[in-house]
């Protein structure tokens, strides 16, 4: 195994490389995910490609700015606390290299073959792999490093959302067909011919909704990844939220209230780590902890409180208290400066402008046995935008790619167009392989470097 000295030039260079990698990954995310937002308006000639991707980028920017950060840190919390803030301020270079290297490689490979793969699955698989790799590094049971309750919560959202997209778009298409008697809505586009102005306006609106919702959900994921990187590069400046309303005294009081809950109800091996962190946070004498160490202790306590809140053996009052204490502690370590949000949106937009063509062609011509019609595109995008936006504001990461492609497939079935079995097989294989491949690769890379 390799060892990275946090004060060495090698670690600093590696962290700077990780910062570049996270930007490149979000750029690649634009190839896959944001392309779904502009596919219909470009394929139907409603907007020129340049206009469509610029407009989509602006809506993504607005979605990122207004979308909050709950999704960002739902992903970050998949990582064990000792990886987030390792001892002695180690910037966790192995974690960042394993995460970005694995997710980026799989994203680029699937994009090259024009397969609408999920960037969300790439990231989540890599994060789970790192958590599993951390268990092997410390030669301990998986429960110590893998918070299964958080993982199942995220995976349930990923599994259910495409089904909802398929069924929702199918039903909405039937509703549109029964209410809207405009023939142009049900004809495949003619090359270089613009659609009816009403059809065009509808498709531009649905593109706007998907772009905004994508920024409010997927844009948050890169925010969390960027924050992991800059905290590793400059822990003194970014480990703690400088604008946090929570004082050190309040942190101490919350930690003391958490002690009996964690001691009694924590179901994982996090218990010993959380109790030790509570002990350090409760000390009023001696030198103050460094920002990275304080961040690590807060995350250990948050892990213990999450376990209490998910434990059915705990009383309702105790679970509510655990959730309340966690909500008070989170602003200390879970935040994002404005420039991080802007950087995330910029990388998404540029990626869309460069790599949208392959995915647009797949969605327009590859999923069904006939070409996509405006009504099918509108139905899949309206349902997709609603699901993505709802998930974004409730803190659940979902896949824009999976929801939109499932929605398109649902409308193809509703229209009696049939499904292109060859393309569907490629997409399903990518969906099925993404999680196990990224888990295994990330776990191996992390174990080799840690």
C-alpha positions as CSV (number, residue, x, y, z in Angstrom):
1,X,0.0,0.0,0.0
2,X,1.1,3.6,-0.6
3,X,1.2,6.3,2.1
4,X,0.5,10.0,1.4
5,X,2.1,12.5,3.8
6,X,-0.5,15.4,4.1
7,X,2.3,17.9,4.2
8,X,4.3,16.6,1.2
9,X,4.4,18.1,-2.2
10,X,3.2,14.8,-3.7
11,X,0.0,15.0,-1.7
12,X,-0.6,18.7,-2.8
13,X,0.0,17.8,-6.4
14,X,-2.4,14.8,-6.1
15,X,-5.1,17.0,-4.5
16,X,-4.7,19.6,-7.3
17,X,-5.1,16.8,-9.8
18,X,-8.2,15.6,-8.0
19,X,-9.6,19.1,-8.3
20,X,-9.1,19.0,-12.0
21,X,-10.6,15.5,-12.1
22,X,-13.8,16.5,-10.4
23,X,-14.2,19.4,-12.9
24,X,-13.6,16.9,-15.8
25,X,-16.1,14.5,-14.2
26,X,-18.8,17.1,-14.1
27,X,-17.9,18.1,-17.7
28,X,-18.4,14.4,-18.6
29,X,-21.7,14.5,-16.7
30,X,-22.8,17.1,-19.2
31,X,-22.2,14.5,-22.0
32,X,-24.6,12.1,-20.4
33,X,-27.2,13.8,-18.2
34,X,-27.7,17.4,-19.4
35,X,-27.9,16.1,-23.0
36,X,-31.2,14.5,-22.0
37,X,-32.6,17.9,-21.3
38,X,-31.8,19.2,-24.8
39,X,-32.4,16.0,-26.8
40,X,-36.0,16.7,-27.7
41,X,-35.7,20.4,-28.7
42,X,-32.6,19.6,-30.8
43,X,-34.0,16.4,-32.4
44,X,-37.3,18.1,-33.3
45,X,-35.5,21.3,-34.6
46,X,-37.3,23.4,-32.0
47,X,-34.0,25.1,-31.2
48,X,-30.6,25.2,-32.8
49,X,-28.1,23.1,-30.9
50,X,-26.0,26.2,-29.8
51,X,-29.1,28.0,-28.5
52,X,-30.4,24.9,-26.8
53,X,-27.3,24.1,-24.9
54,X,-26.7,27.7,-23.8
55,X,-30.3,28.0,-22.6
56,X,-30.0,24.6,-20.9
57,X,-26.7,25.7,-19.2
58,X,-28.4,28.8,-17.9
59,X,-31.3,26.8,-16.4
60,X,-28.8,24.4,-14.9
61,X,-27.0,27.3,-13.3
62,X,-30.3,28.6,-11.8
63,X,-31.2,25.1,-10.6
64,X,-27.8,24.7,-8.9
65,X,-28.1,28.0,-7.2
66,X,-31.6,27.5,-6.0
67,X,-31.5,23.8,-5.4
68,X,-29.8,23.7,-2.0
69,X,-27.1,21.1,-0.9
70,X,-29.1,18.3,0.7
71,X,-28.4,15.9,-2.2
72,X,-24.7,16.8,-2.2
73,X,-24.3,15.7,1.4
74,X,-26.6,12.7,1.1
75,X,-23.8,11.4,-1.1
76,X,-21.0,12.6,1.1
77,X,-22.5,10.8,4.0
78,X,-22.1,7.4,2.2
79,X,-18.4,7.7,3.1
80,X,-17.2,6.6,6.6
81,X,-16.2,9.5,8.8
82,X,-12.5,8.4,9.1
83,X,-12.3,8.7,5.3
84,X,-13.9,12.2,5.3
85,X,-11.6,13.5,7.9
86,X,-8.7,11.1,8.5
87,X,-6.4,11.5,11.5
88,X,-3.6,14.1,11.5
89,X,-5.3,16.2,8.8
90,X,-4.5,13.7,6.0
91,X,-6.3,15.0,2.9
92,X,-7.5,11.5,1.9
93,X,-5.8,11.5,-1.5
94,X,-6.5,7.8,-2.0
95,X,-10.3,8.4,-1.5
96,X,-10.4,11.2,-4.1
97,X,-8.3,9.4,-6.7
98,X,-10.4,6.2,-6.4
99,X,-13.6,8.2,-6.6
100,X,-12.9,10.4,-9.5
101,X,-10.7,8.0,-11.5
102,X,-13.3,5.2,-11.3
103,X,-16.4,7.3,-12.0
104,X,-14.8,9.3,-14.8
105,X,-13.4,6.3,-16.6
106,X,-16.8,4.5,-16.7
107,X,-18.6,7.7,-17.7
108,X,-16.3,8.3,-20.7
109,X,-16.4,4.7,-21.8
110,X,-20.2,4.5,-21.9
111,X,-20.4,8.0,-23.6
112,X,-18.0,6.8,-26.3
113,X,-20.5,4.0,-27.2
114,X,-23.5,6.5,-27.0
115,X,-25.1,4.7,-24.1
116,X,-27.2,6.9,-21.7
117,X,-25.3,5.7,-18.6
118,X,-26.0,7.3,-15.2
119,X,-23.4,9.6,-13.7
120,X,-25.2,9.2,-10.4
121,X,-24.6,5.5,-10.4
122,X,-20.9,6.0,-11.2
123,X,-20.5,8.3,-8.2
124,X,-22.6,6.2,-5.8
125,X,-20.9,3.0,-6.8
126,X,-17.5,4.6,-6.3
127,X,-18.4,5.9,-2.9
128,X,-19.7,2.5,-1.8
129,X,-16.6,0.9,-3.1
130,X,-14.4,3.3,-1.1
131,X,-16.4,2.5,2.1
132,X,-16.0,-1.2,1.5
133,X,-12.3,-0.7,0.7
134,X,-11.9,1.2,4.0
135,X,-13.2,-1.8,5.9
136,X,-10.5,-4.0,4.4
137,X,-7.8,-1.4,5.1
138,X,-8.7,-1.4,8.8
139,X,-9.4,-5.2,8.8
140,X,-12.8,-4.7,10.4
141,X,-16.4,-5.8,9.6
142,X,-18.3,-4.0,6.9
143,X,-20.7,-2.4,9.3
144,X,-17.8,-0.2,10.7
145,X,-17.2,1.6,7.4
146,X,-20.4,1.1,5.4
147,X,-23.5,2.9,6.7
148,X,-26.0,0.5,5.1
149,X,-29.1,2.5,6.1
150,X,-27.8,5.5,4.2
151,X,-26.9,3.3,1.2
152,X,-30.3,1.6,1.0
153,X,-32.0,5.0,1.2
154,X,-30.0,6.2,-1.8
155,X,-30.3,3.0,-3.8
156,X,-34.1,2.9,-3.2
157,X,-34.4,6.3,-4.8
158,X,-32.3,5.2,-7.8
159,X,-34.3,2.0,-8.2
160,X,-37.8,3.4,-7.9
161,X,-37.4,6.6,-9.9
162,X,-37.0,5.0,-13.4
163,X,-40.2,2.9,-12.8
164,X,-42.1,6.0,-11.9
165,X,-40.7,7.7,-15.0
166,X,-41.8,4.9,-17.2
167,X,-45.3,4.6,-15.8
168,X,-45.8,8.4,-15.4
169,X,-44.7,9.2,-19.0
170,X,-46.9,6.4,-20.3
171,X,-50.0,7.7,-18.6
172,X,-49.3,11.3,-19.4
173,X,-48.8,10.4,-23.1
174,X,-52.3,8.7,-23.1
175,X,-53.7,11.9,-21.4
176,X,-52.1,14.2,-24.0
177,X,-53.4,12.0,-26.9
178,X,-56.9,12.1,-25.5
179,X,-57.0,15.9,-25.0
180,X,-54.7,17.3,-27.7
181,X,-55.9,16.8,-31.2
182,X,-52.9,18.5,-33.0
183,X,-51.4,16.1,-35.6
184,X,-48.0,17.8,-35.4
185,X,-47.6,16.5,-31.9
186,X,-47.6,12.9,-33.1
187,X,-45.4,13.1,-36.2
188,X,-41.7,12.4,-36.2
189,X,-39.7,15.5,-37.0
190,X,-38.6,16.2,-40.6
191,X,-34.9,17.2,-41.0
192,X,-34.3,21.0,-41.0
193,X,-38.0,21.8,-40.7
194,X,-39.2,23.7,-37.6
195,X,-42.3,22.4,-35.8
196,X,-45.5,24.2,-35.3
197,X,-45.0,27.3,-33.0
198,X,-47.2,25.8,-30.3
199,X,-45.4,22.5,-30.4
200,X,-42.1,24.4,-30.3
201,X,-43.1,26.4,-27.3
202,X,-44.2,23.3,-25.4
203,X,-40.9,21.6,-26.1
204,X,-38.8,24.6,-25.1
205,X,-40.8,24.8,-21.9
206,X,-40.2,21.1,-21.1
207,X,-36.5,21.4,-21.9
208,X,-36.4,24.4,-19.5
209,X,-38.0,22.3,-16.7
210,X,-35.7,19.3,-17.2
211,X,-32.6,21.6,-17.2
212,X,-33.6,23.4,-14.1
213,X,-34.5,20.2,-12.3
214,X,-31.2,18.6,-13.4
215,X,-29.3,21.5,-11.9
216,X,-31.2,21.2,-8.7
217,X,-30.3,17.5,-8.3
218,X,-27.3,16.4,-10.4
219,X,-25.6,19.7,-10.0
220,X,-25.6,19.2,-6.3
221,X,-23.6,16.0,-6.6
222,X,-20.6,17.8,-8.1
223,X,-20.9,20.4,-5.3
224,X,-20.4,17.6,-2.7
225,X,-17.4,16.2,-4.7
226,X,-15.8,19.7,-5.1
227,X,-16.2,20.3,-1.4
228,X,-14.5,17.0,-0.6
229,X,-11.5,18.1,-2.7
230,X,-11.1,21.7,-1.5
231,X,-11.4,20.5,2.1
232,X,-8.6,18.1,1.4
233,X,-6.4,20.8,-0.2
234,X,-7.1,23.5,2.4
235,X,-8.6,22.0,5.6
236,X,-7.9,25.1,7.7
237,X,-10.0,27.3,5.4
238,X,-12.8,24.9,4.3
239,X,-13.2,22.1,6.9
240,X,-15.7,24.2,8.8
241,X,-18.4,26.5,7.6
242,X,-17.2,30.1,8.4
243,X,-20.8,31.3,8.3
244,X,-22.2,28.6,10.5
245,X,-24.7,29.8,13.0
246,X,-23.7,27.0,15.4
247,X,-21.1,28.0,18.1
248,X,-18.5,25.7,19.6
249,X,-20.5,25.8,22.8
250,X,-23.6,24.7,21.0
251,X,-21.6,21.8,19.4
252,X,-20.4,20.8,22.8
253,X,-24.0,20.8,24.2
254,X,-25.4,18.8,21.3
255,X,-22.6,16.3,21.6
256,X,-23.3,15.8,25.3
257,X,-27.0,15.2,24.5
258,X,-26.1,12.7,21.8
259,X,-24.0,10.6,24.2
260,X,-26.7,8.5,25.8
261,X,-28.5,8.0,22.5
262,X,-25.4,6.8,20.7
263,X,-24.4,4.6,23.6
264,X,-27.7,2.9,23.7
265,X,-28.9,2.7,20.2
266,X,-26.0,2.9,17.7
267,X,-26.2,-0.4,15.9
268,X,-22.8,-0.2,14.1
269,X,-19.2,-0.2,15.2
270,X,-19.4,3.6,14.7
271,X,-20.4,3.7,18.4
272,X,-16.9,3.6,19.8
273,X,-15.7,6.2,17.4
274,X,-18.7,8.4,18.1
275,X,-18.3,8.2,21.8
276,X,-14.6,9.1,21.6
277,X,-15.5,12.1,19.4
278,X,-18.2,13.2,21.9
279,X,-15.6,13.0,24.7
280,X,-13.2,15.2,22.7
281,X,-15.9,17.7,21.8
282,X,-17.0,17.9,25.4
283,X,-13.6,19.0,26.7
284,X,-13.4,22.6,27.9
285,X,-9.7,22.6,28.8
286,X,-6.5,22.2,26.7
287,X,-5.8,23.4,23.2
288,X,-8.6,23.8,20.7
289,X,-8.9,21.1,18.0
290,X,-7.7,21.9,14.5
291,X,-10.6,22.5,12.0
292,X,-10.0,19.2,10.2
293,X,-10.0,17.3,13.6
294,X,-13.2,19.1,14.7
295,X,-14.8,18.3,11.4
296,X,-13.9,14.7,11.8
297,X,-15.4,14.5,15.3
298,X,-18.6,16.2,14.2
299,X,-19.0,13.7,11.4
300,X,-18.5,10.8,13.8
301,X,-21.3,12.1,16.0
302,X,-23.5,12.6,12.9
303,X,-22.9,9.0,11.9
304,X,-23.9,7.8,15.3
305,X,-27.0,10.0,15.3
306,X,-28.0,8.7,11.9
307,X,-27.8,5.1,13.2
308,X,-30.0,6.1,16.2
309,X,-32.6,7.7,13.9
310,X,-32.7,4.6,11.8
311,X,-32.9,2.1,14.7
312,X,-36.5,0.8,15.2
313,X,-35.6,-0.2,18.7
314,X,-35.3,3.5,19.7
315,X,-38.4,5.3,20.9
316,X,-40.1,7.9,18.7
317,X,-38.9,10.6,21.1
318,X,-35.3,9.4,21.0
319,X,-35.3,9.2,17.2
320,X,-36.8,12.7,16.9
321,X,-34.1,14.0,19.3
322,X,-31.4,12.3,17.3
323,X,-32.7,13.9,14.0
324,X,-33.0,17.3,15.7
325,X,-29.4,17.2,17.1
326,X,-28.1,16.1,13.6
327,X,-29.9,19.0,11.9
328,X,-28.3,21.4,14.4
329,X,-24.8,20.0,13.8
330,X,-24.9,19.7,10.0
331,X,-24.5,23.4,9.1
332,X,-21.1,23.3,10.8
333,X,-19.6,20.9,8.2
334,X,-22.1,20.8,5.4
335,X,-22.1,23.9,3.3
336,X,-21.0,25.2,-0.1
337,X,-19.6,28.6,-1.1
338,X,-21.2,30.4,-4.0
339,X,-18.2,29.9,-6.3
340,X,-18.4,26.2,-5.9
341,X,-22.0,26.3,-7.1
342,X,-21.0,28.4,-10.1
343,X,-18.1,26.1,-10.9
344,X,-20.4,23.1,-10.9
345,X,-22.9,24.7,-13.2
346,X,-20.2,25.9,-15.6
347,X,-18.7,22.4,-15.9
348,X,-22.1,20.9,-16.6
349,X,-22.9,23.5,-19.3
350,X,-19.6,23.2,-21.1
351,X,-19.9,19.4,-21.1
352,X,-23.3,19.6,-22.7
353,X,-22.1,21.9,-25.5
354,X,-19.3,19.5,-26.4
355,X,-20.8,16.1,-26.1
356,X,-24.5,16.2,-26.6
357,X,-24.8,14.7,-30.1
358,X,-24.3,11.0,-29.3
359,X,-26.9,11.0,-26.5
360,X,-29.4,13.1,-28.6
361,X,-29.3,10.5,-31.4
362,X,-29.8,7.6,-29.0
363,X,-32.8,9.2,-27.3
364,X,-34.4,10.3,-30.6
365,X,-33.8,7.2,-32.7
366,X,-32.4,4.4,-30.6
367,X,-34.9,3.6,-27.9
368,X,-38.0,2.9,-30.0
369,X,-38.5,1.2,-33.3
370,X,-39.8,4.6,-34.6
371,X,-38.4,8.1,-34.2
372,X,-39.4,10.2,-31.2
373,X,-42.4,12.5,-31.7
374,X,-43.0,15.9,-29.9
375,X,-45.7,14.4,-27.7
376,X,-43.5,11.6,-26.5
377,X,-40.6,14.0,-25.8
378,X,-42.9,16.4,-23.9
379,X,-44.5,13.7,-21.8
380,X,-41.2,12.1,-20.8
381,X,-39.7,15.5,-20.0
382,X,-42.6,16.8,-17.9
383,X,-42.7,13.6,-15.8
384,X,-38.9,13.5,-15.5
385,X,-38.6,17.2,-14.4
386,X,-41.3,16.6,-11.7
387,X,-39.5,13.5,-10.3
388,X,-36.0,15.0,-10.5
389,X,-37.1,18.3,-8.9
390,X,-39.0,16.6,-6.1
391,X,-36.1,14.4,-5.3
392,X,-33.7,17.3,-5.3
393,X,-35.6,19.2,-2.7
394,X,-36.1,16.2,-0.5
395,X,-32.4,15.3,-0.5
396,X,-32.6,12.1,-2.6
397,X,-30.1,11.7,-5.5
398,X,-31.7,10.3,-8.7
399,X,-30.5,9.7,-12.2
400,X,-31.7,12.1,-14.8
401,X,-30.5,9.7,-17.5
402,X,-32.5,6.8,-16.1
403,X,-35.7,8.8,-15.5
404,X,-35.7,10.4,-19.0
405,X,-34.8,7.3,-20.9
406,X,-37.4,5.3,-19.0
407,X,-39.9,8.0,-19.7
408,X,-39.2,7.8,-23.4
409,X,-39.5,4.1,-23.4
410,X,-42.9,4.4,-21.6
411,X,-44.2,6.8,-24.3
412,X,-43.0,4.4,-27.0
413,X,-45.0,1.6,-25.4
414,X,-48.0,3.9,-25.1
415,X,-47.8,4.9,-28.7
416,X,-47.5,1.3,-29.9
417,X,-44.1,2.2,-31.4
418,X,-42.3,-0.8,-29.8
419,X,-38.9,-0.8,-28.2
420,X,-35.6,-1.3,-30.0
421,X,-34.4,-4.4,-28.2
422,X,-30.8,-4.1,-29.2
423,X,-30.5,-0.6,-27.8
424,X,-32.6,-1.4,-24.8
425,X,-30.3,-4.3,-24.0
426,X,-27.2,-2.0,-24.2
427,X,-28.8,0.5,-21.8
428,X,-30.0,-2.2,-19.3
429,X,-26.5,-3.8,-19.4
430,X,-24.9,-0.4,-18.6
431,X,-27.4,0.1,-15.8
432,X,-26.8,-3.4,-14.3
433,X,-23.0,-3.3,-14.7
434,X,-22.4,0.3,-13.5
435,X,-22.8,-0.3,-9.7
436,X,-20.9,-3.6,-9.4
437,X,-18.1,-2.4,-11.7
438,X,-17.6,0.9,-10.0
439,X,-17.8,-0.6,-6.5
440,X,-15.2,-3.2,-7.3
441,X,-12.8,-0.8,-9.1
442,X,-13.1,1.9,-6.5
443,X,-12.6,-0.5,-3.6
444,X,-9.5,-2.0,-5.3
445,X,-7.9,1.4,-6.1
446,X,-8.6,2.8,-2.6
447,X,-7.2,-0.3,-0.9
448,X,-4.1,-0.1,-3.1
449,X,-3.5,3.6,-2.3
450,X,-4.6,3.9,1.3
